[in-house]
Amino acid sequence: MTILAMVSSRLERAGFDVVTATRGDEALRLAEEVKPRMALLDVEMPGLDGMEVTRRVRANPALANTLIVLLTARTRPEDVDAGMAAGADAYLTKPFSPQELEAAVDRLLGHR
């Protein structure tokens, strides 16, 4: 199972509406159309990477309140700092468990 399939399946089972994209430019277009409360972005995406999508979401006033979680295998402190500086609300490193993902989403959305 791909990370995308695992993430979307877990969040759908938890009751969230999920829209997926496999490319950064597609993710940005969907964010502009859907205006989600939250976006989970892989840092390594074709087209635009997750960092650039984060910066562009943050620069768009219509998306200013969108919560952003970056998902990545990059674990160095400077990578985490770069993700947070780009505007991420959370930075989750791979491998992560489905429970960690759901807990991060719940925490950011204030569900628990």
C-alpha positions as CSV (number, residue, x, y, z in Angstrom):
1,M,0.0,0.0,0.0
2,T,1.4,3.4,-0.9
3,I,1.6,6.2,1.7
4,L,-1.1,8.1,-0.2
5,A,-3.4,5.1,-0.1
6,M,-2.7,4.5,3.6
7,V,-3.2,8.1,4.6
8,S,-6.4,8.6,2.6
9,S,-7.9,5.3,3.8
10,R,-7.1,6.0,7.5
11,L,-8.5,9.5,7.4
12,E,-11.6,8.4,5.5
13,R,-12.3,5.7,8.1
14,A,-11.9,8.4,10.8
15,G,-14.7,10.3,9.1
16,F,-12.8,12.9,7.1
17,D,-13.5,13.9,3.6
18,V,-10.4,13.3,1.6
19,V,-9.3,14.6,-1.8
20,T,-6.0,13.3,-3.2
21,A,-3.4,14.5,-5.7
22,T,-0.1,12.8,-6.8
23,R,1.6,16.0,-8.1
24,G,2.3,19.2,-6.3
25,D,0.8,21.4,-9.0
26,E,-2.3,19.3,-8.9
27,A,-2.4,19.6,-5.0
28,L,-2.2,23.4,-5.3
29,R,-5.0,23.5,-7.9
30,L,-7.2,21.3,-5.7
31,A,-6.5,23.4,-2.6
32,E,-7.5,26.5,-4.6
33,E,-10.7,24.9,-5.7
34,V,-11.7,23.0,-2.5
35,K,-10.3,25.3,0.1
36,P,-9.7,22.5,2.6
37,R,-9.3,23.0,6.4
38,M,-6.1,20.9,6.2
39,A,-3.6,19.7,3.6
40,L,-1.2,16.9,4.1
41,L,1.7,17.2,1.7
42,D,4.6,15.0,0.9
43,V,7.7,17.0,0.6
44,E,8.8,14.8,-2.4
45,M,6.2,15.3,-5.1
46,P,6.7,15.7,-8.8
47,G,5.7,19.1,-10.3
48,L,6.0,21.3,-7.3
49,D,7.4,19.8,-4.1
50,G,5.6,20.0,-0.8
51,M,7.7,23.0,0.4
52,E,6.8,25.1,-2.6
53,V,3.1,24.1,-2.4
54,T,3.2,25.2,1.3
55,R,4.7,28.5,0.4
56,R,2.1,29.1,-2.3
57,V,-0.8,28.2,0.0
58,R,0.5,30.6,2.6
59,A,0.8,33.3,0.0
60,N,-2.8,32.9,-1.1
61,P,-5.2,34.9,1.2
62,A,-8.1,32.6,0.3
63,L,-6.1,29.7,1.8
64,A,-4.4,31.5,4.7
65,N,-6.2,29.4,7.4
66,T,-5.5,26.1,5.8
67,L,-3.6,23.8,8.2
68,I,-0.6,22.1,6.6
69,V,1.1,18.9,7.6
70,L,4.3,18.0,5.8
71,L,5.0,14.3,5.5
72,T,8.6,13.4,4.7
73,A,11.6,11.1,5.2
74,R,13.8,14.1,5.7
75,T,14.6,14.1,9.4
76,R,17.5,16.5,9.8
77,P,16.8,19.5,12.1
78,E,17.5,21.9,9.2
79,D,14.9,20.0,7.1
80,V,12.3,20.4,9.9
81,D,13.2,24.1,10.3
82,A,12.8,24.6,6.5
83,G,9.4,23.0,6.5
84,M,8.2,25.1,9.4
85,A,9.7,28.2,7.9
86,A,7.8,27.5,4.7
87,G,4.6,27.6,6.7
88,A,3.8,24.1,7.9
89,D,1.8,23.6,11.0
90,A,3.3,20.2,11.6
91,Y,6.1,18.0,10.2
92,L,5.6,14.3,10.4
93,T,8.6,12.1,9.5
94,K,8.3,8.7,7.7
95,P,7.9,6.0,8.7
96,F,4.9,7.0,10.8
97,S,2.1,4.9,12.1
98,P,-1.5,5.5,11.1
99,Q,-2.2,6.3,14.8
100,E,0.5,9.0,14.8
101,L,-1.1,10.5,11.7
102,E,-4.6,10.5,13.0
103,A,-3.4,12.0,16.4
104,A,-1.6,14.8,14.6
105,V,-4.7,15.6,12.5
106,D,-6.9,15.5,15.5
107,R,-4.6,17.7,17.5
108,L,-4.4,20.4,14.8
109,L,-8.1,20.4,14.2
110,G,-8.8,20.5,17.9
111,H,-10.8,17.3,18.0
112,R,-9.2,15.9,21.1
